[in-house]
Amino acid sequence: MAWRNWIEGDAVNLIDPNLRVGSNRDMMRCIHIGLLCVQDNVANRPTMASVVHMLTGGTLSLPTPSKPAFFMHSNTTTDNLESSALDQSNNFQFSLNEASITELIPR
């Protein structure tokens, strides 16, 4: 949802209405930094030191984020998922790169 709103120019929709009394510029910057932290290419993700600098340095320009590594479409039926997104027992694996697997069932 965050990525979709970002590319459509509607990232302000991600901000809780109760928080909109603050600086939209600062909140949009936080969303931008969050998207940079989930880049598909690990080399494009900022270090924690860079994140701290981005959060505290208001004049620092931020790189443009690309599609996140984890991107789940709103329709998650097995018909719409690639066959590689299913494990052998037909449980969903939403991370296709095998670097991390998100389980939607609590422990």
Secondary structure, DSSP 4 states (H G I P E B T S, - for coil): -HHHHHHTT-GGGGS-GGGTTS-HHHHHHHHHHHHHTTBSSGGGSPPHHHHHHHHH-TTPPPPPP--BS----S---TTTS-GGGB-TT--B---TTSS-----S--
